[in-house]
Amino acid sequence: MTKAIFYHAGCPVCVDAEQHVAGALDLSRYEVESVHLGEAPARVAEAKAAGVRSVPALVIDGAAYHINHGADLSALESR
Amino acid sequence: MTKAIFYHAGCPVCVDAEQHVAGALDLSRYEVESVHLGEAPARVAEAKAAGVRSVPALVIDGAAYHINHGADLSALESR
């Protein structure tokens, strides 16, 4: 199984991407985890390290794929 | 089956997104078509009408999802 992590912030663009892109992945080949960075701020650093610059984004096998644009990751970093 | 069209221009960002995102879709639920807009310029208008502004992009069930950024669609329109 390949790991796919969908990072989002609950925004409308995020919800749409989660339903239509993350939700379209083949679950027989991908283990999909959904992470709401607003609710799990401790994982922002992990997303950033994987190359995520904005949400929604999918990290598949370690590479970041930004899907449209909901919010910059910098807006979610704890200040 | 839901129709998913992957629009690209053969660029490195496009090839990567095709392999890792379009290639991750569940083929038991999605019929995936890959369209190289450089080779099929007549389909640029169709992509534009679906809301595609840059490639690579996936149009799933009529909605456009831009995946990272390879090239603006305007660079592929015939002049």
Backbone of each chain as nested JSON, in Angstrom:
{
  "chains": [
    {"id": "A", "residues": [
      {"number": 1, "name": "MET", "atoms": {"N": [0.85, -1.207, 0.0], "CA": [0.0, 0.0, 0.0], "C": [0.878, 1.246, 0.0]}},
      {"number": 2, "name": "THR", "atoms": {"N": [0.509, 2.198, -0.825], "CA": [1.224, 3.466, -0.859], "C": [0.477, 4.444, 0.041]}},
      {"number": 3, "name": "LYS", "atoms": {"N": [1.238, 5.218, 0.789], "CA": [0.631, 6.171, 1.718], "C": [0.289, 7.471, 0.986]}},
      {"number": 4, "name": "ALA", "atoms": {"N": [-0.935, 7.946, 1.161], "CA": [-1.352, 9.236, 0.6], "C": [-1.962, 10.049, 1.736]}},
      {"number": 5, "name": "ILE", "atoms": {"N": [-1.424, 11.24, 1.963], "CA": [-1.961, 12.085, 3.032], "C": [-2.589, 13.329, 2.411]}},
      {"number": 6, "name": "PHE", "atoms": {"N": [-3.842, 13.562, 2.723], "CA": [-4.54, 14.739, 2.218], "C": [-4.548, 15.783, 3.329]}},
      {"number": 7, "name": "TYR", "atoms": {"N": [-3.822, 16.896, 3.096], "CA": [-3.774, 17.974, 4.079], "C": [-4.777, 19.044, 3.691]}},
      {"number": 8, "name": "HIS", "atoms": {"N": [-5.546, 19.498, 4.653], "CA": [-6.529, 20.532, 4.34], "C": [-6.788, 21.402, 5.565]}},
      {"number": 9, "name": "ALA", "atoms": {"N": [-7.687, 22.374, 5.385], "CA": [-7.991, 23.277, 6.492], "C": [-9.493, 23.482, 6.611]}},
      {"number": 10, "name": "GLY", "atoms": {"N": [-10.246, 22.553, 6.05], "CA": [-11.694, 22.653, 6.178], "C": [-12.365, 23.68, 5.275]}},
      {"number": 11, "name": "CYS", "atoms": {"N": [-11.558, 24.349, 4.446], "CA": [-12.108, 25.381, 3.557], "C": [-12.942, 24.739, 2.439]}},
      {"number": 12, "name": "PRO", "atoms": {"N": [-13.818, 25.531, 1.8], "CA": [-14.662, 24.983, 0.724], "C": [-13.844, 24.326, -0.397]}},
      {"number": 13, "name": "VAL", "atoms": {"N": [-12.739, 24.953, -0.791], "CA": [-11.888, 24.382, -1.836], "C": [-11.317, 23.039, -1.366]}},
      {"number": 14, "name": "CYS", "atoms": {"N": [-11.003, 22.995, -0.055], "CA": [-10.453, 21.766, 0.527], "C": [-11.483, 20.639, 0.528]}},
      {"number": 15, "name": "VAL", "atoms": {"N": [-12.694, 20.954, 0.96], "CA": [-13.743, 19.947, 1.053], "C": [-14.05, 19.381, -0.334]}},
      {"number": 16, "name": "ASP", "atoms": {"N": [-14.086, 20.276, -1.322], "CA": [-14.36, 19.846, -2.686], "C": [-13.248, 18.926, -3.2]}},
      {"number": 17, "name": "ALA", "atoms": {"N": [-12.001, 19.303, -2.934], "CA": [-10.87, 18.483, -3.392], "C": [-10.842, 17.144, -2.657]}},
      {"number": 18, "name": "GLU", "atoms": {"N": [-11.225, 17.157, -1.383], "CA": [-11.236, 15.91, -0.631], "C": [-12.258, 14.94, -1.227]}},
      {"number": 19, "name": "GLN", "atoms": {"N": [-13.443, 15.478, -1.534], "CA": [-14.5, 14.622, -2.081], "C": [-14.166, 14.123, -3.483]}},
      {"number": 20, "name": "HIS", "atoms": {"N": [-13.655, 15.029, -4.325], "CA": [-13.51, 14.667, -5.736], "C": [-12.152, 14.162, -6.173]}},
      {"number": 21, "name": "VAL", "atoms": {"N": [-11.097, 14.479, -5.43], "CA": [-9.772, 13.981, -5.822], "C": [-9.284, 12.93, -4.818]}},
      {"number": 22, "name": "ALA", "atoms": {"N": [-9.159, 13.314, -3.546], "CA": [-8.704, 12.324, -2.553], "C": [-9.684, 11.15, -2.529]}},
      {"number": 23, "name": "GLY", "atoms": {"N": [-10.966, 11.453, -2.677], "CA": [-11.992, 10.415, -2.643], "C": [-12.021, 9.541, -3.883]}},
      {"number": 24, "name": "ALA", "atoms": {"N": [-11.248, 9.937, -4.898], "CA": [-11.23, 9.171, -6.15], "C": [-10.063, 8.197, -6.204]}},
      {"number": 25, "name": "LEU", "atoms": {"N": [-9.186, 8.272, -5.193], "CA": [-8.02, 7.379, -5.205], "C": [-8.426, 5.918, -5.018]}},
      {"number": 26, "name": "ASP", "atoms": {"N": [-7.619, 5.073, -5.554], "CA": [-7.856, 3.633, -5.501], "C": [-7.455, 3.094, -4.13]}},
      {"number": 27, "name": "LEU", "atoms": {"N": [-8.441, 2.793, -3.307], "CA": [-8.17, 2.349, -1.935], "C": [-7.595, 0.941, -1.85]}},
      {"number": 28, "name": "SER", "atoms": {"N": [-7.544, 0.271, -2.989], "CA": [-6.923, -1.059, -2.963], "C": [-5.401, -0.914, -3.1]}},
      {"number": 29, "name": "ARG", "atoms": {"N": [-4.975, 0.309, -3.527], "CA": [-3.535, 0.549, -3.691], "C": [-3.007, 1.633, -2.764]}},
      {"number": 30, "name": "TYR", "atoms": {"N": [-3.917, 2.533, -2.292], "CA": [-3.489, 3.664, -1.475], "C": [-4.176, 3.679, -0.123]}},
      {"number": 31, "name": "GLU", "atoms": {"N": [-3.375, 3.952, 0.909], "CA": [-3.91, 4.134, 2.243], "C": [-4.019, 5.648, 2.415]}},
      {"number": 32, "name": "VAL", "atoms": {"N": [-5.244, 6.168, 2.444], "CA": [-5.452, 7.615, 2.457], "C": [-5.775, 8.121, 3.861]}},
      {"number": 33, "name": "GLU", "atoms": {"N": [-4.986, 9.101, 4.299], "CA": [-5.238, 9.735, 5.593], "C": [-5.592, 11.197, 5.336]}},
      {"number": 34, "name": "SER", "atoms": {"N": [-6.589, 11.694, 6.031], "CA": [-6.979, 13.09, 5.869], "C": [-6.593, 13.845, 7.131]}},
      {"number": 35, "name": "VAL", "atoms": {"N": [-5.835, 14.932, 6.969], "CA": [-5.356, 15.705, 8.123], "C": [-5.837, 17.145, 8.033]}},
      {"number": 36, "name": "HIS", "atoms": {"N": [-6.634, 17.57, 9.009], "CA": [-7.123, 18.956, 9.088], "C": [-6.076, 19.729, 9.889]}},
      {"number": 37, "name": "LEU", "atoms": {"N": [-5.316, 20.56, 9.19], "CA": [-4.204, 21.247, 9.859], "C": [-4.661, 22.297, 10.869]}},
      {"number": 38, "name": "GLY", "atoms": {"N": [-5.913, 22.729, 10.75], "CA": [-6.431, 23.675, 11.743], "C": [-6.665, 22.957, 13.072]}},
      {"number": 39, "name": "GLU", "atoms": {"N": [-7.047, 21.683, 12.968], "CA": [-7.323, 20.894, 14.178], "C": [-6.088, 20.133, 14.658]}},
      {"number": 40, "name": "ALA", "atoms": {"N": [-5.115, 19.977, 13.776], "CA": [-3.887, 19.262, 14.142], "C": [-2.684, 20.127, 13.761]}},
      {"number": 41, "name": "PRO", "atoms": {"N": [-2.567, 21.304, 14.405], "CA": [-1.482, 22.245, 14.054], "C": [-0.085, 21.651, 14.232]}},
      {"number": 42, "name": "ALA", "atoms": {"N": [0.017, 20.642, 15.072], "CA": [1.327, 20.027, 15.293], "C": [1.828, 19.336, 14.03]}},
      {"number": 43, "name": "ARG", "atoms": {"N": [0.926, 19.103, 13.064], "CA": [1.351, 18.408, 11.848], "C": [1.699, 19.354, 10.708]}},
      {"number": 44, "name": "VAL", "atoms": {"N": [1.613, 20.674, 10.951], "CA": [1.971, 21.642, 9.914], "C": [3.435, 21.464, 9.504]}},
      {"number": 45, "name": "ALA", "atoms": {"N": [4.3, 21.25, 10.496], "CA": [5.731, 21.107, 10.215], "C": [5.994, 19.895, 9.316]}},
      {"number": 46, "name": "GLU", "atoms": {"N": [5.261, 18.826, 9.558], "CA": [5.397, 17.606, 8.759], "C": [4.97, 17.868, 7.3]}},
      {"number": 47, "name": "ALA", "atoms": {"N": [3.854, 18.607, 7.151], "CA": [3.365, 18.936, 5.807], "C": [4.397, 19.799, 5.08]}},
      {"number": 48, "name": "LYS", "atoms": {"N": [4.923, 20.785, 5.807], "CA": [5.917, 21.696, 5.235], "C": [7.158, 20.927, 4.797]}},
      {"number": 49, "name": "ALA", "atoms": {"N": [7.581, 20.001, 5.626], "CA": [8.773, 19.203, 5.312], "C": [8.561, 18.354, 4.059]}},
      {"number": 50, "name": "ALA", "atoms": {"N": [7.294, 17.997, 3.792], "CA": [6.997, 17.191, 2.607], "C": [6.864, 18.063, 1.358]}},
      {"number": 51, "name": "GLY", "atoms": {"N": [6.993, 19.401, 1.553], "CA": [6.926, 20.289, 0.399], "C": [5.589, 20.979, 0.211]}},
      {"number": 52, "name": "VAL", "atoms": {"N": [4.673, 20.787, 1.16], "CA": [3.357, 21.426, 1.05], "C": [3.49, 22.932, 1.321]}},
      {"number": 53, "name": "ARG", "atoms": {"N": [2.996, 23.734, 0.396], "CA": [3.041, 25.188, 0.542], "C": [1.655, 25.782, 0.727]}},
      {"number": 54, "name": "SER", "atoms": {"N": [0.641, 25.024, 0.283], "CA": [-0.735, 25.496, 0.437], "C": [-1.647, 24.286, 0.567]}},
      {"number": 55, "name": "VAL", "atoms": {"N": [-2.859, 24.533, 1.037], "CA": [-3.853, 23.457, 1.11], "C": [-5.014, 23.823, 0.199]}},
      {"number": 56, "name": "PRO", "atoms": {"N": [-5.732, 22.845, -0.316], "CA": [-5.542, 21.421, -0.122], "C": [-4.341, 20.873, -0.89]}},
      {"number": 57, "name": "ALA", "atoms": {"N": [-3.732, 19.832, -0.32], "CA": [-2.612, 19.177, -0.983], "C": [-2.615, 17.695, -0.648]}},
      {"number": 58, "name": "LEU", "atoms": {"N": [-2.153, 16.918, -1.59], "CA": [-2.009, 15.48, -1.387], "C": [-0.525, 15.175, -1.37]}},
      {"number": 59, "name": "VAL", "atoms": {"N": [-0.072, 14.455, -0.384], "CA": [1.313, 13.985, -0.379], "C": [1.227, 12.492, -0.659]}},
      {"number": 60, "name": "ILE", "atoms": {"N": [1.727, 12.122, -1.836], "CA": [1.68, 10.72, -2.241], "C": [3.1, 10.197, -2.332]}},
      {"number": 61, "name": "ASP", "atoms": {"N": [3.372, 9.166, -1.555], "CA": [4.7, 8.565, -1.577], "C": [5.781, 9.618, -1.329]}},
      {"number": 62, "name": "GLY", "atoms": {"N": [5.457, 10.606, -0.483], "CA": [6.447, 11.612, -0.11], "C": [6.508, 12.867, -0.961]}},
      {"number": 63, "name": "ALA", "atoms": {"N": [5.796, 12.893, -2.103], "CA": [5.83, 14.068, -2.978], "C": [4.527, 14.859, -2.835]}},
      {"number": 64, "name": "ALA", "atoms": {"N": [4.636, 16.196, -2.865], "CA": [3.472, 17.059, -2.642], "C": [2.783, 17.471, -3.939]}},
      {"number": 65, "name": "TYR", "atoms": {"N": [1.473, 17.319, -3.957], "CA": [0.661, 17.737, -5.1], "C": [-0.391, 18.705, -4.594]}},
      {"number": 66, "name": "HIS", "atoms": {"N": [-0.217, 19.986, -4.953], "CA": [-1.171, 21.015, -4.536], "C": [-2.367, 20.961, -5.468]}},
      {"number": 67, "name": "ILE", "atoms": {"N": [-3.557, 20.94, -4.918], "CA": [-4.777, 20.848, -5.718], "C": [-5.555, 22.149, -5.58]}},
      {"number": 68, "name": "ASN", "atoms": {"N": [-5.598, 22.903, -6.663], "CA": [-6.197, 24.235, -6.615], "C": [-5.578, 25.001, -5.449]}},
      {"number": 69, "name": "HIS", "atoms": {"N": [-6.245, 26.008, -4.906], "CA": [-5.651, 26.787, -3.824], "C": [-6.717, 27.241, -2.85]}},
      {"number": 70, "name": "GLY", "atoms": {"N": [-6.583, 26.797, -1.605], "CA": [-7.537, 27.204, -0.582], "C": [-6.898, 28.215, 0.346]}},
      {"number": 71, "name": "ALA", "atoms": {"N": [-5.748, 27.874, 0.908], "CA": [-5.042, 28.753, 1.84], "C": [-3.558, 28.425, 1.83]}},
      {"number": 72, "name": "ASP", "atoms": {"N": [-2.74, 29.453, 2.057], "CA": [-1.3, 29.203, 2.154], "C": [-1.004, 28.518, 3.479]}},
      {"number": 73, "name": "LEU", "atoms": {"N": [-0.012, 27.66, 3.458], "CA": [0.356, 26.947, 4.677], "C": [0.805, 27.933, 5.755]}},
      {"number": 74, "name": "SER", "atoms": {"N": [1.417, 29.013, 5.328], "CA": [1.918, 30.005, 6.294], "C": [0.787, 30.553, 7.172]}},
      {"number": 75, "name": "ALA", "atoms": {"N": [-0.438, 30.574, 6.63], "CA": [-1.575, 31.07, 7.408], "C": [-1.972, 30.089, 8.504]}},
      {"number": 76, "name": "LEU", "atoms": {"N": [-1.468, 28.863, 8.408], "CA": [-1.833, 27.831, 9.385], "C": [-0.73, 27.558, 10.399]}},
      {"number": 77, "name": "GLU", "atoms": {"N": [0.418, 28.169, 10.167], "CA": [1.522, 27.943, 11.096], "C": [1.242, 28.687, 12.392]}},
      {"number": 78, "name": "SER", "atoms": {"N": [1.582, 28.066, 13.499], "CA": [1.352, 28.725, 14.786], "C": [2.333, 29.883, 14.913]}},
      {"number": 79, "name": "ARG", "atoms": {"N": [1.803, 30.997, 15.42], "CA": [2.638, 32.184, 15.533], "C": [3.068, 32.418, 16.978]}}
    ]},
    {"id": "B", "residues": [
      {"number": 1, "name": "MET", "atoms": {"N": [-19.725, 4.872, -14.255], "CA": [-18.34, 5.362, -14.306], "C": [-18.33, 6.891, -14.411]}},
      {"number": 2, "name": "THR", "atoms": {"N": [-17.461, 7.494, -13.621], "CA": [-17.312, 8.943, -13.68], "C": [-16.155, 9.259, -14.618]}},
      {"number": 3, "name": "LYS", "atoms": {"N": [-16.352, 10.285, -15.423], "CA": [-15.322, 10.661, -16.391], "C": [-14.278, 11.565, -15.733]}},
      {"number": 4, "name": "ALA", "atoms": {"N": [-13.014, 11.241, -15.914], "CA": [-11.921, 12.085, -15.412], "C": [-10.978, 12.326, -16.587]}},
      {"number": 5, "name": "ILE", "atoms": {"N": [-10.727, 13.6, -16.883], "CA": [-9.818, 13.92, -17.985], "C": [-8.585, 14.607, -17.424]}},
      {"number": 6, "name": "PHE", "atoms": {"N": [-7.427, 14.056, -17.725], "CA": [-6.167, 14.632, -17.277], "C": [-5.58, 15.421, -18.441]}},
      {"number": 7, "name": "TYR", "atoms": {"N": [-5.521, 16.758, -18.291], "CA": [-4.958, 17.617, -19.338], "C": [-3.509, 17.931, -18.985]}},
      {"number": 8, "name": "HIS", "atoms": {"N": [-2.64, 17.811, -19.956], "CA": [-1.23, 18.094, -19.691], "C": [-0.543, 18.591, -20.963]}},
      {"number": 9, "name": "ALA", "atoms": {"N": [0.755, 18.86, -20.825], "CA": [1.505, 19.367, -21.971], "C": [2.848, 18.662, -22.078]}},
      {"number": 10, "name": "GLY", "atoms": {"N": [2.94, 17.498, -21.464], "CA": [4.184, 16.735, -21.563], "C": [5.328, 17.241, -20.708]}},
      {"number": 11, "name": "CYS", "atoms": {"N": [5.076, 18.277, -19.923], "CA": [6.132, 18.863, -19.09], "C": [6.469, 17.928, -17.919]}},
      {"number": 12, "name": "PRO", "atoms": {"N": [7.645, 18.104, -17.31], "CA": [8.043, 17.239, -16.191], "C": [7.011, 17.238, -15.057]}},
      {"number": 13, "name": "VAL", "atoms": {"N": [6.484, 18.409, -14.713], "CA": [5.476, 18.492, -13.648], "C": [4.231, 17.703, -14.056]}},
      {"number": 14, "name": "CYS", "atoms": {"N": [3.919, 17.76, -15.373], "CA": [2.753, 17.035, -15.898], "C": [2.94, 15.524, -15.815]}},
      {"number": 15, "name": "VAL", "atoms": {"N": [4.104, 15.072, -16.232], "CA": [4.39, 13.636, -16.254], "C": [4.333, 13.074, -14.831]}},
      {"number": 16, "name": "ASP", "atoms": {"N": [4.902, 13.834, -13.895], "CA": [4.899, 13.405, -12.502], "C": [3.464, 13.326, -11.96]}},
      {"number": 17, "name": "ALA", "atoms": {"N": [2.662, 14.346, -12.264], "CA": [1.27, 14.353, -11.781], "C": [0.464, 13.238, -12.439]}},
      {"number": 18, "name": "GLU", "atoms": {"N": [0.761, 12.957, -13.7], "CA": [0.036, 11.883, -14.385], "C": [0.324, 10.547, -13.715]}},
      {"number": 19, "name": "GLN", "atoms": {"N": [1.609, 10.316, -13.412], "CA": [1.985, 9.043, -12.8], "C": [1.454, 8.906, -11.381]}},
      {"number": 20, "name": "HIS", "atoms": {"N": [1.566, 9.985, -10.598], "CA": [1.266, 9.86, -9.174], "C": [-0.131, 10.251, -8.741]}},
      {"number": 21, "name": "VAL", "atoms": {"N": [-0.812, 11.085, -9.514], "CA": [-2.174, 11.464, -9.116], "C": [-3.199, 10.832, -10.064]}},
      {"number": 22, "name": "ALA", "atoms": {"N": [-3.106, 11.141, -11.358], "CA": [-4.061, 10.546, -12.302], "C": [-3.943, 9.02, -12.247]}},
      {"number": 23, "name": "GLY", "atoms": {"N": [-2.709, 8.541, -12.092], "CA": [-2.474, 7.099, -12.053], "C": [-2.929, 6.437, -10.761]}},
      {"number": 24, "name": "ALA", "atoms": {"N": [-3.312, 7.26, -9.787], "CA": [-3.751, 6.72, -8.491], "C": [-5.267, 6.603, -8.408]}},
      {"number": 25, "name": "LEU", "atoms": {"N": [-5.961, 7.107, -9.432], "CA": [-7.428, 7.06, -9.393], "C": [-7.937, 5.619, -9.49]}},
      {"number": 26, "name": "ASP", "atoms": {"N": [-9.083, 5.427, -8.916], "CA": [-9.715, 4.109, -8.885], "C": [-10.382, 3.831, -10.234]}},
      {"number": 27, "name": "LEU", "atoms": {"N": [-9.751, 2.966, -11.011], "CA": [-10.246, 2.685, -12.363], "C": [-11.533, 1.857, -12.376]}},
      {"number": 28, "name": "SER", "atoms": {"N": [-11.951, 1.4, -11.201], "CA": [-13.224, 0.674, -11.163], "C": [-14.38, 1.68, -11.062]}},
      {"number": 29, "name": "ARG", "atoms": {"N": [-14.023, 2.948, -10.711], "CA": [-15.052, 3.991, -10.592], "C": [-14.869, 5.125, -11.588]}},
      {"number": 30, "name": "TYR", "atoms": {"N": [-13.625, 5.296, -12.088], "CA": [-13.335, 6.421, -12.976], "C": [-12.79, 5.971, -14.316]}},
      {"number": 31, "name": "GLU", "atoms": {"N": [-13.304, 6.597, -15.361], "CA": [-12.788, 6.362, -16.702], "C": [-11.831, 7.52, -16.952]}},
      {"number": 32, "name": "VAL", "atoms": {"N": [-10.528, 7.24, -16.995], "CA": [-9.528, 8.295, -17.088], "C": [-9.0, 8.448, -18.516]}},
      {"number": 33, "name": "GLU", "atoms": {"N": [-9.096, 9.67, -19.021], "CA": [-8.554, 9.973, -20.35], "C": [-7.414, 10.969, -20.163]}},
      {"number": 34, "name": "SER", "atoms": {"N": [-6.321, 10.769, -20.876], "CA": [-5.19, 11.687, -20.784], "C": [-5.087, 12.453, -22.104]}},
      {"number": 35, "name": "VAL", "atoms": {"N": [-5.08, 13.778, -22.01], "CA": [-5.049, 14.609, -23.21], "C": [-3.818, 15.515, -23.198]}},
      {"number": 36, "name": "HIS", "atoms": {"N": [-2.94, 15.34, -24.183], "CA": [-1.751, 16.183, -24.333], "C": [-2.166, 17.369, -25.199]}},
      {"number": 37, "name": "LEU", "atoms": {"N": [-2.295, 18.527, -24.566], "CA": [-2.817, 19.696, -25.293], "C": [-1.857, 20.232, -26.35]}},
      {"number": 38, "name": "GLY", "atoms": {"N": [-0.582, 19.862, -26.244], "CA": [0.368, 20.28, -27.276], "C": [0.117, 19.488, -28.549]}},
      {"number": 39, "name": "GLU", "atoms": {"N": [-0.304, 18.234, -28.364], "CA": [-0.565, 17.367, -29.52], "C": [-2.014, 17.436, -29.985]}},
      {"number": 40, "name": "ALA", "atoms": {"N": [-2.887, 17.913, -29.105], "CA": [-4.312, 18.024, -29.46], "C": [-4.791, 19.444, -29.152]}},
      {"number": 41, "name": "PRO", "atoms": {"N": [-4.212, 20.433, -29.856], "CA": [-4.543, 21.837, -29.575], "C": [-6.029, 22.153, -29.747]}},
      {"number": 42, "name": "ALA", "atoms": {"N": [-6.719, 21.333, -30.532], "CA": [-8.146, 21.58, -30.744], "C": [-8.932, 21.39, -29.45]}},
      {"number": 43, "name": "ARG", "atoms": {"N": [-8.318, 20.732, -28.463], "CA": [-9.041, 20.488, -27.21], "C": [-8.748, 21.52, -26.131]}},
      {"number": 44, "name": "VAL", "atoms": {"N": [-7.919, 22.53, -26.455], "CA": [-7.629, 23.581, -25.473], "C": [-8.924, 24.303, -25.087]}},
      {"number": 45, "name": "ALA", "atoms": {"N": [-9.772, 24.565, -26.074], "CA": [-11.021, 25.286, -25.813], "C": [-11.919, 24.51, -24.848]}},
      {"number": 46, "name": "GLU", "atoms": {"N": [-11.939, 23.205, -25.018], "CA": [-12.746, 22.331, -24.153], "C": [-12.218, 22.386, -22.708]}},
      {"number": 47, "name": "ALA", "atoms": {"N": [-10.877, 22.358, -22.579], "CA": [-10.267, 22.424, -21.25], "C": [-10.6, 23.766, -20.595]}},
      {"number": 48, "name": "LYS", "atoms": {"N": [-10.46, 24.821, -21.385], "CA": [-10.733, 26.174, -20.887], "C": [-12.189, 26.291, -20.42]}},
      {"number": 49, "name": "ALA", "atoms": {"N": [-13.095, 25.727, -21.208], "CA": [-14.517, 25.78, -20.868], "C": [-14.81, 25.045, -19.565]}},
      {"number": 50, "name": "ALA", "atoms": {"N": [-13.982, 24.037, -19.246], "CA": [-14.184, 23.265, -18.013], "C": [-13.557, 23.983, -16.817]}},
      {"number": 51, "name": "GLY", "atoms": {"N": [-12.887, 25.127, -17.081], "CA": [-12.302, 25.886, -15.99], "C": [-10.812, 25.693, -15.816]}},
      {"number": 52, "name": "VAL", "atoms": {"N": [-10.181, 24.958, -16.733], "CA": [-8.744, 24.725, -16.634], "C": [-7.978, 26.008, -16.989]}},
      {"number": 53, "name": "ARG", "atoms": {"N": [-7.095, 26.417, -16.103], "CA": [-6.295, 27.619, -16.347], "C": [-4.822, 27.293, -16.518]}},
      {"number": 54, "name": "SER", "atoms": {"N": [-4.421, 26.113, -16.027], "CA": [-3.031, 25.701, -16.177], "C": [-2.984, 24.183, -16.219]}},
      {"number": 55, "name": "VAL", "atoms": {"N": [-1.862, 23.66, -16.681], "CA": [-1.679, 22.212, -16.674], "C": [-0.497, 21.886, -15.769]}},
      {"number": 56, "name": "PRO", "atoms": {"N": [-0.463, 20.706, -15.163], "CA": [-1.454, 19.638, -15.293], "C": [-2.733, 19.937, -14.527]}},
      {"number": 57, "name": "ALA", "atoms": {"N": [-3.841, 19.404, -15.05], "CA": [-5.125, 19.555, -14.372], "C": [-5.976, 18.321, -14.621]}},
      {"number": 58, "name": "LEU", "atoms": {"N": [-6.795, 18.019, -13.633], "CA": [-7.743, 16.912, -13.766], "C": [-9.125, 17.519, -13.793]}},
      {"number": 59, "name": "VAL", "atoms": {"N": [-9.933, 17.129, -14.754], "CA": [-11.329, 17.55, -14.752], "C": [-12.12, 16.302, -14.38]}},
      {"number": 60, "name": "ILE", "atoms": {"N": [-12.716, 16.351, -13.203], "CA": [-13.481, 15.204, -12.71], "C": [-14.938, 15.601, -12.613]}},
      {"number": 61, "name": "ASP", "atoms": {"N": [-15.76, 14.883, -13.344], "CA": [-17.195, 15.161, -13.31], "C": [-17.47, 16.633, -13.629]}},
      {"number": 62, "name": "GLY", "atoms": {"N": [-16.663, 17.195, -14.532], "CA": [-16.892, 18.562, -14.988], "C": [-16.201, 19.663, -14.205]}},
      {"number": 63, "name": "ALA", "atoms": {"N": [-15.608, 19.349, -13.05], "CA": [-14.935, 20.378, -12.249], "C": [-13.416, 20.262, -12.411]}},
      {"number": 64, "name": "ALA", "atoms": {"N": [-12.731, 21.413, -12.455], "CA": [-11.29, 21.436, -12.703], "C": [-10.473, 21.453, -11.418]}},
      {"number": 65, "name": "TYR", "atoms": {"N": [-9.477, 20.579, -11.368], "CA": [-8.552, 20.511, -10.235], "C": [-7.144, 20.669, -10.782]}},
      {"number": 66, "name": "HIS", "atoms": {"N": [-6.539, 21.824, -10.49], "CA": [-5.178, 22.085, -10.948], "C": [-4.214, 21.414, -9.993]}},
      {"number": 67, "name": "ILE", "atoms": {"N": [-3.261, 20.679, -10.525], "CA": [-2.305, 19.946, -9.7], "C": [-0.92, 20.55, -9.892]}},
      {"number": 68, "name": "ASN", "atoms": {"N": [-0.426, 21.196, -8.86], "CA": [0.834, 21.938, -8.969], "C": [0.756, 22.855, -10.181]}},
      {"number": 69, "name": "HIS", "atoms": {"N": [1.859, 23.24, -10.772], "CA": [1.803, 24.162, -11.902], "C": [2.92, 23.857, -12.887]}},
      {"number": 70, "name": "GLY", "atoms": {"N": [2.525, 23.505, -14.108], "CA": [3.519, 23.233, -15.138], "C": [3.565, 24.373, -16.13]}},
      {"number": 71, "name": "ALA", "atoms": {"N": [2.405, 24.724, -16.692], "CA": [2.331, 25.799, -17.685], "C": [0.928, 26.389, -17.684]}},
      {"number": 72, "name": "ASP", "atoms": {"N": [0.854, 27.68, -17.981], "CA": [-0.461, 28.306, -18.102], "C": [-1.123, 27.836, -19.381]}},
      {"number": 73, "name": "LEU", "atoms": {"N": [-2.434, 27.701, -19.336], "CA": [-3.168, 27.263, -20.518], "C": [-2.978, 28.265, -21.66]}},
      {"number": 74, "name": "SER", "atoms": {"N": [-2.838, 29.538, -21.31], "CA": [-2.694, 30.575, -22.337], "C": [-1.475, 30.321, -23.226]}},
      {"number": 75, "name": "ALA", "atoms": {"N": [-0.452, 29.666, -22.66], "CA": [0.756, 29.369, -23.437], "C": [0.491, 28.283, -24.473]}},
      {"number": 76, "name": "LEU", "atoms": {"N": [-0.635, 27.573, -24.318], "CA": [-0.95, 26.468, -25.226], "C": [-2.031, 26.824, -26.236]}},
      {"number": 77, "name": "GLU", "atoms": {"N": [-2.612, 28.001, -26.061], "CA": [-3.665, 28.402, -27.004], "C": [-3.022, 28.772, -28.333]}},
      {"number": 78, "name": "SER", "atoms": {"N": [-3.686, 28.417, -29.401], "CA": [-3.131, 28.749, -30.717], "C": [-3.246, 30.247, -30.919]}},
      {"number": 79, "name": "ARG", "atoms": {"N": [-2.194, 30.811, -31.481], "CA": [-2.155, 32.266, -31.66], "C": [-2.424, 32.643, -33.103]}}
    ]}
  ]
}
